[in-house]
Amino acid sequence: MKPPRSLWRRIGLTVGGLFALLQLIPYGRELTNPPVVQEPEWDSPRTRQLFFRVCKDCHSNETKYPWYAWIAPVSWLIAHDVQEGRKHLNVSEWHRPQKDADEAAEVYRKGEMPPRLYRLMHPEVELSQAERQEFLRGLRATFEKAEEAARSSSR
């Protein structure tokens, strides 16, 4: 037996109303970029270019938010991911300690970053094998140099 059309209409209106109400919850609406304060001393312009192609949306203050970033509940997920990413590594705030910079190359090498869902939504972040190797070398060189500088300044 098929449910009556009025039931489907009520379900549709309820779901639509709930979706509209979700838009009123402010979390994720602060999708703004703080100023860029300081970047690392990149080992080469190419490493910086590859980093900004693959990682900038979550690990810099130059996030490019897609149109769907303003629609709840997706906006909540994006805001959370960007906050978390910047907390672990933010190349736009190099003046403060970057607790996971030394792990960036290894995490990328293992395929843990960028996350699978992000890669699905942003196919431009996929690198060729040669680009991957170039990027890994550049990340190691850039962040090892930064580690050495931080160690020598703390002495």
Backbone bond lengths (Angstrom), bond angles and torsions (degrees), N, CA, C in turn:
res aa  C-N    CA-C-N  psi(-1)  N-CA   C-N-CA  omega(-1)  CA-C   N-CA-C  phi
1 M - - - 1.446 - - 1.527 109.24 -
2 K 1.329 115.94 130.92 1.469 122.23 179.39 1.515 110.66 -81.74
3 P 1.355 115.39 138.44 1.481 117.31 174.24 1.529 109.59 -65.15
4 P 1.302 117.20 150.09 1.471 120.06 179.83 1.527 111.08 -65.84
5 R 1.326 115.08 152.32 1.475 120.84 -179.59 1.526 111.93 -58.50
6 S 1.299 116.58 -32.97 1.468 118.89 -179.22 1.537 110.97 -64.51
7 L 1.327 117.02 -32.19 1.458 119.82 177.00 1.527 109.81 -65.71
8 W 1.310 117.69 -45.74 1.472 121.56 178.47 1.525 110.67 -62.30
9 R 1.317 116.38 -38.11 1.468 120.13 178.48 1.524 110.03 -64.11
10 R 1.342 117.10 -44.38 1.474 120.21 178.99 1.524 111.44 -63.95
11 I 1.326 116.15 -41.10 1.466 119.67 177.89 1.527 110.10 -62.33
12 G 1.317 116.99 -45.03 1.463 121.22 178.72 1.513 112.28 -61.21
13 L 1.318 117.23 -44.12 1.465 120.72 178.89 1.531 111.41 -65.93
14 T 1.317 116.69 -38.50 1.467 120.40 178.85 1.524 110.64 -64.81
15 V 1.333 116.17 -48.26 1.463 119.77 179.14 1.531 110.23 -62.22
16 G 1.322 117.38 -43.73 1.469 120.99 178.09 1.518 111.62 -62.10
17 G 1.319 117.13 -40.51 1.464 120.88 178.39 1.514 112.07 -65.74
18 L 1.326 115.88 -42.28 1.470 119.07 177.34 1.522 111.30 -62.85
19 F 1.328 116.68 -41.95 1.467 120.65 177.79 1.526 110.47 -60.77
20 A 1.333 116.92 -43.06 1.468 120.53 178.25 1.531 110.84 -63.37
21 L 1.322 117.41 -41.37 1.467 120.40 178.42 1.523 111.82 -64.22
22 L 1.334 117.67 -35.47 1.461 120.54 177.94 1.525 111.39 -58.51
23 Q 1.306 116.90 -31.12 1.461 120.42 -178.07 1.531 111.83 -67.03
24 L 1.327 116.90 -17.93 1.463 120.84 -179.67 1.524 113.32 -84.32
25 I 1.329 117.43 -12.85 1.463 120.50 179.67 1.525 107.68 -77.65
26 P 1.329 117.67 120.85 1.460 120.57 -169.06 1.521 116.67 -72.67
27 Y 1.332 119.81 -18.04 1.463 119.51 -176.93 1.525 109.87 -57.70
28 G 1.321 115.53 132.91 1.458 119.94 179.96 1.518 112.65 92.03
29 R 1.321 118.36 -7.89 1.459 120.46 -179.15 1.529 111.64 -81.90
30 E 1.337 116.39 -12.36 1.458 120.68 -179.79 1.523 109.84 -88.19
31 L 1.311 116.57 42.44 1.459 121.09 -178.00 1.525 109.48 -77.13
32 T 1.317 114.36 75.67 1.456 120.47 179.45 1.520 108.70 -126.07
33 N 1.294 114.90 164.18 1.460 120.70 178.92 1.519 110.41 -108.59
34 P 1.327 116.89 121.57 1.464 118.96 172.49 1.528 109.18 -65.48
35 P 1.318 117.58 166.56 1.468 118.66 -179.91 1.530 112.25 -67.70
36 V 1.297 115.23 153.09 1.460 121.49 172.60 1.522 106.36 -78.41
37 V 1.318 117.33 122.87 1.458 121.99 -176.97 1.524 110.33 -97.65
38 Q 1.328 116.18 -52.15 1.456 120.37 -177.60 1.521 108.97 -160.03
39 E 1.331 116.14 136.18 1.460 121.52 175.73 1.520 109.54 -104.07
40 P 1.330 116.05 161.43 1.467 117.78 175.65 1.527 110.16 -67.83
41 E 1.294 115.86 166.07 1.458 120.37 173.49 1.536 105.81 -83.68
42 W 1.327 115.22 96.60 1.460 121.02 -176.63 1.527 110.03 -64.03
43 D 1.312 116.65 145.64 1.465 119.59 178.92 1.523 110.76 -69.58
44 S 1.345 117.01 -24.50 1.468 120.74 177.79 1.525 108.85 -161.62
45 P 1.330 116.86 157.48 1.475 119.63 175.10 1.533 111.43 -60.91
46 R 1.329 117.27 -30.14 1.465 120.83 -179.11 1.530 110.88 -66.99
47 T 1.323 117.66 -39.83 1.468 119.74 177.61 1.517 109.76 -62.37
48 R 1.319 116.67 -43.84 1.464 120.24 177.88 1.517 110.29 -60.95
49 Q 1.321 117.48 -43.68 1.468 121.52 -179.86 1.536 110.39 -60.68
50 L 1.312 117.54 -46.63 1.465 120.50 179.71 1.527 111.17 -66.03
51 F 1.337 117.36 -40.18 1.468 120.15 177.63 1.520 110.13 -59.38
52 F 1.322 116.30 -46.15 1.461 119.27 -177.24 1.528 111.67 -70.87
53 R 1.296 118.44 -23.71 1.465 121.52 175.06 1.530 110.79 -74.33
54 V 1.329 116.77 -38.43 1.465 121.29 -171.63 1.529 112.99 -99.10
55 C 1.318 118.93 -37.70 1.461 121.73 -164.65 1.530 115.95 -118.63
56 K 1.312 118.87 -14.16 1.467 120.59 -167.66 1.523 114.90 -61.28
57 D 1.327 117.91 -30.57 1.464 118.53 -175.04 1.524 113.01 -64.15
58 C 1.313 117.69 -27.31 1.469 120.27 179.48 1.522 113.75 -113.81
59 H 1.327 117.38 -16.27 1.465 119.27 -173.06 1.523 112.87 -123.06
60 S 1.332 116.22 30.93 1.465 121.21 173.59 1.526 107.58 -154.17
61 N 1.306 115.70 175.05 1.465 120.75 174.46 1.523 110.19 -96.33
62 E 1.320 116.50 25.15 1.462 121.47 179.45 1.528 110.88 -121.40
63 T 1.323 114.91 39.27 1.459 121.71 -179.65 1.525 110.20 -63.21
64 K 1.323 115.33 133.43 1.461 121.38 173.83 1.528 106.56 -103.20
65 Y 1.330 115.77 108.28 1.456 120.51 -176.54 1.522 110.35 -85.36
66 P 1.345 117.16 128.48 1.465 119.82 177.18 1.531 110.18 -73.77
67 W 1.313 116.60 166.85 1.473 121.18 -177.17 1.523 111.74 -57.39
68 Y 1.319 118.18 -34.74 1.463 120.80 -175.73 1.535 112.00 -77.85
69 A 1.316 117.23 -2.19 1.464 120.22 179.17 1.531 112.18 -72.27
70 W 1.303 117.59 -7.48 1.463 120.68 -179.94 1.524 111.51 -105.71
71 I 1.316 117.04 10.23 1.460 120.82 -178.89 1.521 108.86 -113.03
72 A 1.339 115.75 117.62 1.469 120.55 177.33 1.531 108.29 -71.48
73 P 1.286 118.80 145.47 1.456 130.21 4.75 1.538 113.28 -89.91
74 V 1.328 118.39 -1.16 1.468 120.51 179.34 1.524 110.25 -59.94
75 S 1.322 117.19 -38.55 1.469 120.39 -179.99 1.523 111.23 -59.06
76 W 1.315 117.57 -34.96 1.467 121.00 179.54 1.517 110.02 -65.62
77 L 1.315 116.28 -44.59 1.466 120.76 -179.39 1.525 111.16 -63.74
78 I 1.324 116.19 -44.33 1.464 119.90 -179.40 1.516 110.70 -65.29
79 A 1.330 117.38 -45.56 1.468 120.72 179.27 1.524 110.68 -59.73
80 H 1.312 116.52 -42.05 1.471 120.47 178.80 1.522 110.75 -64.14
81 D 1.322 117.83 -46.43 1.467 121.06 -178.99 1.525 111.84 -61.91
82 V 1.325 116.78 -41.80 1.466 120.23 179.53 1.525 110.46 -67.04
83 Q 1.329 117.65 -42.99 1.472 120.68 177.28 1.520 110.95 -58.74
84 E 1.324 116.51 -47.30 1.462 120.96 179.96 1.525 111.21 -63.54
85 G 1.325 116.56 -44.86 1.455 120.21 -179.52 1.514 112.13 -60.56
86 R 1.320 116.52 -45.79 1.468 120.71 179.68 1.527 111.17 -66.30
87 K 1.322 117.13 -32.05 1.466 120.28 179.47 1.537 110.59 -65.32
88 H 1.317 117.26 -36.96 1.465 121.27 -177.14 1.524 113.04 -84.18
89 L 1.319 116.91 -36.96 1.468 121.13 -179.21 1.515 108.12 -159.27
90 N 1.318 116.46 122.38 1.461 120.66 178.87 1.526 108.14 -137.93
91 V 1.329 115.78 105.67 1.464 119.64 -176.82 1.524 112.69 -74.99
92 S 1.326 117.79 -3.68 1.465 120.99 176.96 1.524 111.90 -92.45
93 E 1.313 116.61 -7.18 1.470 121.31 -179.67 1.528 108.78 -130.59
94 W 1.310 114.72 53.59 1.459 121.18 -174.85 1.520 112.67 -68.75
95 H 1.328 117.13 -11.79 1.455 121.39 178.60 1.527 112.27 -71.92
96 R 1.321 117.25 -16.13 1.464 120.07 178.13 1.528 109.16 -106.53
97 P 1.326 118.25 158.81 1.468 120.31 -179.01 1.532 111.44 -59.12
98 Q 1.317 115.58 138.31 1.464 122.25 178.46 1.522 107.30 -112.58
99 K 1.320 115.55 96.76 1.464 119.12 -168.53 1.524 114.47 -65.32
100 D 1.310 118.69 -23.01 1.462 119.54 -176.44 1.526 113.81 -116.61
101 A 1.318 117.47 13.51 1.476 119.64 -179.47 1.519 111.43 -60.06
102 D 1.333 116.24 -39.14 1.466 119.44 -177.14 1.526 112.63 -67.83
103 E 1.329 117.84 -17.02 1.461 121.94 -179.65 1.523 112.97 -98.90
104 A 1.320 118.26 -5.74 1.468 121.55 -171.74 1.523 112.78 -58.22
105 A 1.317 117.79 -46.92 1.463 120.42 -177.88 1.523 110.75 -63.88
106 E 1.314 117.26 -42.82 1.465 120.39 -178.32 1.530 111.52 -67.26
107 V 1.307 116.97 -41.08 1.463 121.10 178.54 1.535 109.89 -63.14
108 Y 1.321 116.50 -40.82 1.467 119.74 177.09 1.533 110.51 -67.58
109 R 1.322 116.94 -43.32 1.469 120.74 -179.12 1.522 111.33 -58.37
110 K 1.330 116.74 -40.15 1.458 121.73 -179.51 1.531 112.60 -73.20
111 G 1.325 117.72 -10.80 1.461 120.55 -178.88 1.513 113.99 83.60
112 E 1.340 116.55 13.39 1.464 120.47 179.87 1.529 111.73 -78.31
113 M 1.316 115.83 -20.64 1.464 121.89 177.71 1.515 107.62 -134.63
114 P 1.303 117.99 146.16 1.462 126.78 -12.10 1.532 110.84 -66.96
115 P 1.328 116.54 157.48 1.464 119.91 -179.27 1.536 111.78 -59.46
116 R 1.313 115.22 152.19 1.472 121.59 -176.46 1.530 112.59 -55.46
117 L 1.328 118.27 -45.12 1.464 120.61 -178.94 1.532 110.60 -62.37
118 Y 1.330 116.56 -40.12 1.462 120.07 178.06 1.531 110.11 -62.60
119 R 1.332 116.50 -43.20 1.472 120.20 179.47 1.521 111.14 -62.65
120 L 1.323 117.13 -37.01 1.467 120.17 178.03 1.525 111.78 -64.73
121 M 1.326 115.92 -39.30 1.466 120.75 -178.15 1.530 112.76 -82.12
122 H 1.329 117.36 -16.91 1.469 122.64 -176.56 1.529 110.00 -133.40
123 P 1.318 117.62 75.90 1.476 119.58 -176.47 1.529 113.42 -61.85
124 E 1.317 118.17 -18.76 1.466 121.13 -179.77 1.529 113.02 -66.05
125 V 1.331 117.75 -14.37 1.465 119.72 -179.35 1.529 112.47 -81.94
126 E 1.305 117.28 -10.11 1.466 120.17 178.30 1.527 109.03 -72.26
127 L 1.321 115.76 126.37 1.461 121.57 -179.52 1.519 110.06 -105.47
128 S 1.317 115.18 150.78 1.465 119.37 172.82 1.525 107.84 -68.28
129 Q 1.322 116.54 167.74 1.471 120.13 179.46 1.531 111.05 -60.04
130 A 1.328 116.53 -41.16 1.473 119.97 178.98 1.533 110.75 -65.19
131 E 1.334 116.72 -41.93 1.466 120.05 178.57 1.529 110.64 -64.83
132 R 1.326 117.22 -39.24 1.474 121.00 178.38 1.528 110.43 -58.90
133 Q 1.320 116.52 -47.12 1.464 120.49 -179.23 1.527 110.87 -64.09
134 E 1.321 115.94 -42.86 1.469 121.06 178.27 1.530 110.34 -61.81
135 F 1.334 116.19 -43.11 1.456 121.90 -179.65 1.534 111.06 -65.02
136 L 1.315 117.27 -44.92 1.467 120.52 179.00 1.522 111.51 -60.99
137 R 1.333 116.99 -44.64 1.473 120.26 177.29 1.527 110.12 -60.20
138 G 1.327 116.38 -44.62 1.459 120.61 -179.11 1.512 112.97 -65.15
139 L 1.339 117.40 -41.35 1.471 120.06 177.59 1.524 110.50 -61.89
140 R 1.325 115.69 -47.00 1.468 118.67 179.79 1.521 110.97 -59.66
141 A 1.321 116.76 -46.98 1.466 120.36 -178.41 1.526 111.10 -63.14
142 T 1.319 117.30 -44.40 1.468 120.94 -177.98 1.517 111.34 -65.17
143 F 1.334 116.85 -50.21 1.450 119.71 -172.92 1.528 112.59 -79.54
144 E 1.323 118.63 -26.29 1.476 119.88 173.14 1.519 110.00 -68.39
145 K 1.332 116.52 -39.79 1.464 120.67 177.46 1.531 109.52 -62.33
146 A 1.317 117.13 -40.91 1.468 121.45 178.88 1.528 110.61 -65.66
147 E 1.339 116.88 -40.71 1.467 120.92 177.69 1.516 110.98 -61.06
148 E 1.316 116.40 -45.76 1.471 120.84 179.65 1.522 110.88 -61.94
149 A 1.325 116.74 -42.03 1.460 120.42 179.54 1.526 110.46 -64.51
150 A 1.334 117.39 -39.99 1.461 121.02 179.73 1.525 110.35 -66.52
151 R 1.348 116.98 -40.92 1.458 120.12 179.08 1.537 110.94 -64.79
152 S 1.320 117.09 -43.87 1.466 119.48 -177.50 1.525 111.72 -69.83
153 S 1.334 118.20 -29.68 1.472 119.69 179.19 1.524 111.37 -77.77
154 S 1.345 117.76 -21.42 1.450 119.59 179.28 1.525 112.75 -86.13
155 R 1.314 117.37 -4.88 1.474 120.98 179.59 1.492 111.70 -80.93
